[in-house]
Amino acid sequence: MTELIMQAYQVLDEIKEDIKYKEVKHLDQKMLELYKDEIKSFQDAKTKYDTVMSEGGSYHPDFKEAVKKFSESKTILYSKPEVKRYFEVEKEFQDELNTFLSEMTQAVSSHIQTPDKMGIIKKGGSCHVR
């Protein structure tokens, strides 16, 4: 069992050396440095939006304002080139991880469920390991 754990750590170290992983980490740091105000504005707008939605949704008196500010702050933040690139690389990296997990679980047993390309695990089936 210890050897299996050590191999898992080796795989994790290899994943951390992946170019896409490093790019995601770099872009994350860069976004935090370059877009502090935009991120703060987005987080504040999201908090207000979540509050409005939990306190009455579309019937809340601040609903329209909260939706508008949330949408505007999201558009501003998500239009930044580093943010766009971050989400592109993150998706590519996630797809690679899902493929890896799928191949690994299939090598163990065809009964182990793994996420599909959308990240959804379908119901049904089970692993009958005893």
C-alpha positions in Angstrom: 0.0 0.0 0.0 2.9 2.4 0.8 4.3 1.8 -2.7 0.9 2.7 -4.2 0.8 5.9 -2.2 4.4 6.8 -3.3 3.4 6.2 -7.0 0.4 8.5 -6.5 2.8 11.2 -5.2 5.0 10.7 -8.2 2.1 11.1 -10.6 1.1 14.3 -8.7 4.6 15.6 -9.1 4.5 14.9 -12.8 1.1 16.7 -13.1 2.6 19.7 -11.3 5.4 19.8 -14.0 2.8 19.9 -16.8 3.1 23.1 -18.9 -0.6 23.8 -18.8 -0.6 23.4 -15.0 2.2 25.9 -14.7 0.5 28.3 -17.1 -2.7 28.2 -15.1 -0.8 28.9 -11.9 1.1 31.8 -13.6 -2.0 33.3 -15.0 -3.7 33.0 -11.6 -1.0 35.0 -10.0 -0.9 37.6 -12.8 -4.6 38.1 -12.6 -4.4 38.7 -8.9 -1.8 41.3 -9.4 -3.2 43.1 -12.5 -6.9 43.0 -11.7 -7.3 43.5 -8.0 -10.0 46.1 -8.4 -12.0 44.2 -11.0 -11.8 41.0 -8.9 -13.0 42.9 -5.8 -15.8 44.5 -7.8 -16.9 41.1 -9.2 -16.8 39.4 -5.8 -18.8 42.2 -4.2 -21.4 42.1 -7.0 -21.6 38.3 -6.7 -22.1 38.5 -2.9 -24.9 41.1 -3.4 -26.5 38.9 -6.1 -26.3 35.8 -4.0 -27.9 37.7 -1.1 -30.7 39.0 -3.3 -31.4 35.6 -4.7 -31.5 34.0 -1.3 -33.8 36.7 0.0 -36.5 36.6 -2.6 -35.0 36.2 -6.0 -36.7 38.2 -8.8 -39.2 39.5 -6.3 -36.5 41.3 -4.2 -36.5 45.1 -4.6 -32.8 45.2 -5.5 -33.0 42.3 -8.0 -32.6 44.3 -11.2 -29.7 46.4 -9.8 -27.9 43.3 -8.4 -28.2 41.5 -11.7 -27.0 44.5 -13.7 -24.0 45.1 -11.5 -23.1 41.4 -11.4 -23.4 41.1 -15.1 -21.3 44.3 -15.7 -18.5 43.3 -13.3 -18.4 39.8 -14.8 -18.2 41.2 -18.3 -15.4 43.6 -17.4 -13.4 40.9 -15.6 -13.9 38.1 -18.1 -13.0 40.3 -21.0 -9.4 40.7 -19.8 -6.9 38.7 -22.0 -5.3 36.9 -19.1 -8.7 35.8 -17.7 -9.8 34.5 -21.1 -6.5 32.6 -21.5 -6.8 31.3 -18.0 -10.2 29.7 -18.7 -9.0 28.3 -22.0 -5.9 26.6 -20.5 -7.8 25.5 -17.4 -10.4 23.7 -19.6 -7.7 22.0 -21.7 -5.9 20.9 -18.5 -9.2 19.6 -17.0 -9.9 17.6 -20.1 -6.4 16.1 -19.9 -7.0 15.2 -16.3 -10.4 13.6 -17.1 -8.9 11.5 -19.9 -6.1 10.4 -17.5 -8.6 9.5 -14.8 -10.8 7.6 -17.3 -7.9 5.6 -18.7 -6.6 4.8 -15.2 -10.0 3.7 -13.9 -10.6 1.6 -17.0 -7.3 -0.2 -16.3 -8.5 -1.0 -12.8 -12.1 -1.9 -13.6 -14.6 -1.1 -16.3 -17.3 -0.8 -13.6 -15.8 2.4 -12.0 -17.6 5.5 -13.1 -15.7 8.5 -14.3 -16.8 11.9 -15.5 -17.7 12.4 -19.1 -16.4 15.3 -21.2 -18.8 17.6 -19.5 -17.6 16.5 -16.0 -20.8 14.6 -15.3 -20.9 11.1 -13.7 -23.9 9.2 -15.0 -26.1 7.3 -12.7 -26.4 3.6 -12.8 -23.8 0.8 -12.6 -21.5 0.2 -9.7 -18.3 -1.3 -8.7 -18.8 -4.8 -7.3 -15.4 -5.1 -5.6 -15.5 -7.1 -2.4 
